């Protein structure tokens, strides 16, 4: 996707994930498939998102990813 100062609207935010090197998924996926890696997730409602941001800002989030579920 082209990106530059005048190529996207001012309100536009482009974001990507940080996942490391391209070869890492080749090693990670087999480990996950065999259960050697576990991802902790905490599902929250959309109404709980503002409170979750507050916890993140204060550094109080537990281990794992927050997933907002509609």
Backbone as a printed PyTorch tensor [residue, N CA C, xyz], in Angstrom:
tensor([[[  0.8410,  -1.1750,   0.0000],
         [  0.0000,   0.0000,   0.0000],
         [  0.8870,   1.2380,   0.0000]],

        [[  0.6650,   2.1430,  -0.9210],
         [  1.4530,   3.3790,  -0.9260],
         [  1.1850,   4.1890,   0.3440]],

        [[  2.2330,   4.7710,   0.8890],
         [  2.0770,   5.5690,   2.1020],
         [  2.9820,   6.7820,   2.0160]],

        [[  2.4060,   7.9100,   2.2960],
         [  3.1640,   9.1460,   2.2920],
         [  2.3040,  10.2620,   2.8400]],

        [[  2.9130,  11.4150,   3.0690],
         [  2.2310,  12.5380,   3.7020],
         [  0.9840,  12.9710,   2.9450]],

        [[  1.0210,  12.9750,   1.6200],
         [ -0.1480,  13.4330,   0.8640],
         [ -0.8910,  12.2930,   0.1760]],

        [[ -0.5600,  11.0420,   0.4900],
         [ -1.2010,   9.9110,  -0.1610],
         [ -2.4050,   9.3690,   0.6060]],

        [[ -2.5220,   9.6800,   1.8760],
         [ -3.6550,   9.2000,   2.6710],
         [ -4.2680,  10.3890,   3.4090]],

        [[ -5.5590,  10.3180,   3.7530],
         [ -6.1920,  11.4230,   4.4830],
         [ -5.5250,  11.6500,   5.8420]],

        [[ -5.6140,  12.8650,   6.3590],
         [ -5.0070,  13.2060,   7.6510],
         [ -5.5580,  12.3310,   8.7740]],

        [[ -6.8140,  11.9540,   8.6900],
         [ -7.4250,  11.1710,   9.7610],
         [ -7.0730,   9.6950,   9.6880]],

        [[ -6.4370,   9.2650,   8.6350],
         [ -6.1380,   7.8580,   8.4210],
         [ -4.9800,   7.4140,   9.3150]],

        [[ -5.1300,   6.2370,   9.9080],
         [ -4.0690,   5.6470,  10.7090],
         [ -3.7150,   4.3010,  10.0930]],

        [[ -2.4590,   4.1220,   9.7350],
         [ -1.9950,   2.8400,   9.2190],
         [ -1.2550,   2.1410,  10.3430]],

        [[ -1.5460,   0.8670,  10.4910],
         [ -0.9640,   0.1230,  11.5920],
         [ -0.6080,  -1.2750,  11.1170]],

        [[  0.4310,  -1.8180,  11.6500],
         [  0.8290,  -3.1750,  11.3200],
         [  1.1680,  -3.9060,  12.6090]],

        [[  1.3330,  -5.1760,  12.5110],
         [  1.7280,  -5.9390,  13.6860],
         [  3.2400,  -6.0960,  13.6930]],

        [[  3.7610,  -6.3170,  14.8480],
         [  5.1840,  -6.6050,  14.9870],
         [  5.3050,  -8.0860,  15.2950]],

        [[  5.7250,  -8.8420,  14.3240],
         [  5.7430, -10.2840,  14.5190],
         [  7.1260, -10.8900,  14.3670]],

        [[  8.1290, -10.0780,  14.2130],
         [  9.4730, -10.6260,  14.0850],
         [  9.8390, -10.9140,  12.6450]],

        [[ 10.7270, -11.8570,  12.4840],
         [ 11.2470, -12.2090,  11.1610],
         [ 10.2750, -13.1260,  10.4190]],

        [[ 10.3840, -13.1300,   9.1020],
         [  9.4790, -13.9270,   8.2690],
         [  9.6180, -15.4250,   8.5230]],

        [[ 10.7800, -15.8890,   8.9510],
         [ 10.9920, -17.3240,   9.1760],
         [ 10.4230, -17.7980,  10.5150]],

        [[ 10.1220, -16.8870,  11.4230],
         [  9.6590, -17.2900,  12.7470],
         [  8.3340, -18.0540,  12.7470]],

        [[  7.3320, -17.6840,  11.9180],
         [  6.0960, -18.4800,  11.9020],
         [  6.3290, -19.9430,  11.5230]],

        [[  7.3320, -20.2060,  10.6840],
         [  7.6370, -21.5880,  10.3060],
         [  8.0290, -22.4190,  11.5290]],

        [[  8.6660, -21.7830,  12.5060],
         [  9.0420, -22.4820,  13.7260],
         [  7.9300, -22.4170,  14.7710]],

        [[  7.2060, -21.3240,  14.8000],
         [  6.1810, -21.1160,  15.8080],
         [  4.9450, -21.9830,  15.5900]],

        [[  4.4610, -22.0710,  14.3700],
         [  3.2190, -22.7980,  14.1030],
         [  3.2930, -24.2820,  14.4620]],

        [[  4.3610, -25.0010,  14.1290],
         [  4.4350, -26.4020,  14.5700],
         [  4.4380, -26.5380,  16.0990]],

        [[  5.0890, -25.6160,  16.8020],
         [  5.0760, -25.6620,  18.2660],
         [  3.6640, -25.4510,  18.8050]],

        [[  2.9510, -24.5130,  18.2200],
         [  1.5740, -24.2550,  18.6560],
         [  0.6750, -25.4450,  18.3320]],

        [[  0.8740, -26.0730,  17.1950],
         [  0.0500, -27.2110,  16.7930],
         [  0.2190, -28.3980,  17.7340]],

        [[  1.3980, -28.5280,  18.3320],
         [  1.6480, -29.6450,  19.2540],
         [  1.3500, -29.2730,  20.7000]],

        [[  0.8430, -28.0450,  20.9230],
         [  0.4760, -27.6350,  22.2730],
         [  1.6290, -27.1680,  23.1310]],

        [[  2.7950, -26.9420,  22.5420],
         [  3.9640, -26.5100,  23.3080],
         [  3.9480, -25.0090,  23.5960]],

        [[  3.0820, -24.2830,  22.8930],
         [  2.9190, -22.8470,  23.1080],
         [  1.4430, -22.5840,  23.3770]],

        [[  1.1750, -21.8070,  24.3860],
         [ -0.2070, -21.4730,  24.7260],
         [ -0.3540, -19.9580,  24.7680]],

        [[ -1.4040, -19.4610,  24.1720],
         [ -1.6790, -18.0330,  24.1740],
         [ -2.8020, -17.7620,  25.1670]],

        [[ -2.5360, -16.8940,  26.1170],
         [ -3.5420, -16.5070,  27.1020],
         [ -4.3760, -15.3740,  26.5250]],

        [[ -5.6770, -15.5320,  26.5140],
         [ -6.5580, -14.4570,  26.0610],
         [ -7.6010, -14.1650,  27.1230]],

        [[ -7.9730, -12.9180,  27.2080],
         [ -9.0360, -12.4700,  28.0990],
         [-10.0810, -11.7790,  27.2410]],

        [[-11.2630, -12.3790,  27.1290],
         [-12.3400, -11.7910,  26.3300],
         [-13.1210, -10.7920,  27.1830]],

        [[-13.3860,  -9.6320,  26.5990],
         [-14.1560,  -8.5970,  27.2710],
         [-15.2510,  -8.1190,  26.3290]],

        [[-16.2640,  -7.4880,  26.8840],
         [-17.3140,  -6.9150,  26.0470],
         [-16.8550,  -5.5670,  25.5190]],

        [[-17.5410,  -5.0720,  24.5080],
         [-17.1990,  -3.7480,  23.9880],
         [-17.3980,  -2.6770,  25.0550]],

        [[-18.3750,  -2.8730,  25.9190],
         [-18.6190,  -1.9000,  26.9940],
         [-17.4600,  -1.8420,  27.9770]],

        [[-16.6880,  -2.9230,  28.0920],
         [-15.5580,  -2.9680,  29.0220],
         [-14.2590,  -2.4230,  28.4390]],

        [[-14.2520,  -2.0790,  27.1590],
         [-13.0290,  -1.6100,  26.5050],
         [-12.4430,  -0.3660,  27.1790]],

        [[-13.2370,   0.6790,  27.4920],
         [-12.6180,   1.8520,  28.1480],
         [-11.9320,   1.4990,  29.4700]],

        [[-12.5480,   0.6360,  30.2750],
         [-11.9170,   0.2200,  31.5350],
         [-10.6330,  -0.5640,  31.2720]],

        [[-10.6450,  -1.3730,  30.2130],
         [ -9.4590,  -2.1550,  29.8720],
         [ -8.3110,  -1.2340,  29.4600]],

        [[ -8.6170,  -0.1850,  28.7070],
         [ -7.5740,   0.7800,  28.3420],
         [ -6.9940,   1.4400,  29.5890]],

        [[ -7.8360,   1.7670,  30.5390],
         [ -7.3450,   2.3550,  31.7870],
         [ -6.3950,   1.3990,  32.5000]],

        [[ -6.7610,   0.1070,  32.5610],
         [ -5.8820,  -0.8840,  33.2020],
         [ -4.5530,  -0.9860,  32.4570]],

        [[ -4.6060,  -0.9720,  31.1290],
         [ -3.3730,  -1.0250,  30.3390],
         [ -2.4960,   0.1850,  30.6170]],

        [[ -3.1100,   1.3700,  30.6710],
         [ -2.3490,   2.5980,  30.9410],
         [ -1.6700,   2.5570,  32.3070]],

        [[ -2.3310,   1.9310,  33.2760],
         [ -1.7600,   1.8390,  34.6210],
         [ -0.8220,   0.6450,  34.7810]],

        [[ -0.6780,  -0.1670,  33.7380],
         [  0.1920,  -1.3400,  33.7980],
         [ -0.3870,  -2.4630,  34.6270]],

        [[ -1.7050,  -2.5170,  34.7360],
         [ -2.3620,  -3.5080,  35.5790],
         [ -2.9340,  -4.6870,  34.7980]],

        [[ -2.6920,  -4.7500,  33.5020],
         [ -3.2400,  -5.8510,  32.7010],
         [ -2.5220,  -7.1420,  33.0450]],

        [[ -3.2950,  -8.1870,  33.2140],
         [ -2.7450,  -9.5030,  33.4840],
         [ -2.0400, -10.0380,  32.2430]],

        [[ -1.4430, -11.1850,  32.3770],
         [ -0.7590, -11.8210,  31.2460],
         [ -1.7910, -12.1820,  30.1890]],

        [[ -1.4400, -11.9890,  28.9510],
         [ -2.3100, -12.3890,  27.8520],
         [ -2.8010, -11.2220,  27.0240]],

        [[ -3.5850, -11.5530,  26.0250],
         [ -4.1490, -10.5660,  25.1100],
         [ -5.5950, -10.2700,  25.5080]],

        [[ -5.9750,  -9.0360,  25.3350],
         [ -7.3820,  -8.6630,  25.5130],
         [ -8.0750,  -8.7570,  24.1600]],

        [[ -9.2320,  -9.3910,  24.1380],
         [ -9.9990,  -9.5250,  22.9130],
         [-11.3890,  -8.9650,  23.1810]],

        [[-11.7530,  -7.8870,  22.4890],
         [-13.0910,  -7.2980,  22.6510],
         [-14.0460,  -8.0410,  21.7330]],

        [[-15.0860,  -8.6040,  22.3250],
         [-16.0650,  -9.3960,  21.5780],
         [-17.4010,  -8.6600,  21.5670]],

        [[-17.9310,  -8.3560,  20.3840],
         [-19.2240,  -7.6540,  20.3290],
         [-20.3720,  -8.5230,  20.8510]]])
